[in-house]
Amino acid sequence: MNIQAGHFYFIKDEFFEEIKDKELMVNKENGHMRPCYYCFKDSKNDDLYWFIPVSSKVEKYKAIYDKKLARYKRVDTIVFGYIYGRKSAFLIQNMFPVTTKYIKEEYIKQNKEVTVNDDLKRELNTKANRVLELVKAGNKNLVFPDIINIEKMLLKK
């Protein structure tokens, strides 16, 4: 499978079963797969991709975003944008690394690959990489999953 940054994918259940991080947003199936995840490539390791869960619960995350903005004056952990004409919340606070072994399939809608516009892609990649660097520098409370440990586990395999 050719994994493309800026596209959306689904993750195999096997990943969540093996990693066992209670903070990961696991798969839910009600006739369709969800959540889908926005993908970006790791800047230092060709074997890793980072996945940002996407939620349709925009109002819920807008309230969280507003509280964070009032407190910190800046929010890099939640981004809002459109996927296929529908407003969505991109949850950088829930991102995690994955290797190709655990990528199930690309999100295709009406026979087209689902992606975002270049401005949103740039914003997501910039903010996610900023958060990732901060976490690696010791600010682990910016994301819910233990991404440092998950990354180590994946690179050992």
Secondary structure as the mmCIF struct_conf table of DSSP 4:
data_model
#
loop_
_struct_conf.conf_type_id
_struct_conf.id
_struct_conf.beg_label_comp_id
_struct_conf.beg_label_asym_id
_struct_conf.beg_label_seq_id
_struct_conf.end_label_comp_id
_struct_conf.end_label_asym_id
_struct_conf.end_label_seq_id
TURN_TY1_P TURN_TY1_P1 ALA A 5 GLY A 6
STRN STRN1 HIS A 7 HIS A 7
STRN STRN2 PHE A 8 ILE A 11
HELX_RH_AL_P HELX_RH_AL_P1 ASP A 13 ILE A 19
TURN_TY1_P TURN_TY1_P2 LYS A 22 GLU A 23
BEND BEND1 LEU A 24 LEU A 24
STRN STRN3 LYS A 28 GLU A 29
BEND BEND2 ASN A 30 HIS A 32
STRN STRN4 MET A 33 ARG A 34
STRN STRN5 TYR A 37 LYS A 41
BEND BEND3 SER A 43 LYS A 44
TURN_TY1_P TURN_TY1_P3 ASP A 46 ASP A 47
STRN STRN6 TYR A 49 SER A 55
BEND BEND4 SER A 56 SER A 56
HELX_RH_AL_P HELX_RH_AL_P2 VAL A 58 TYR A 72
BEND BEND5 LYS A 73 LYS A 73
BEND BEND6 THR A 77 THR A 77
STRN STRN7 ILE A 78 ILE A 83
TURN_TY1_P TURN_TY1_P4 TYR A 84 GLY A 85
STRN STRN8 ARG A 86 LEU A 91
HELX_RH_3T_P HELX_RH_3T_P1 ILE A 92 ASN A 94
STRN STRN9 PHE A 96 VAL A 98
HELX_RH_3T_P HELX_RH_3T_P2 THR A 100 TYR A 102
STRN STRN10 ILE A 103 GLU A 106
STRN STRN11 ILE A 108 LYS A 109
TURN_TY1_P TURN_TY1_P5 GLN A 110 ASN A 111
STRN STRN12 LYS A 112 GLU A 113
STRN STRN13 THR A 115 THR A 115
HELX_RH_AL_P HELX_RH_AL_P3 ASP A 118 LYS A 136
TURN_TY1_P TURN_TY1_P6 ALA A 137 GLY A 138
HELX_RH_3T_P HELX_RH_3T_P3 LYS A 140 LEU A 142
BEND BEND7 VAL A 143 PRO A 145
HELX_RH_AL_P HELX_RH_AL_P4 ILE A 147 LYS A 156
#
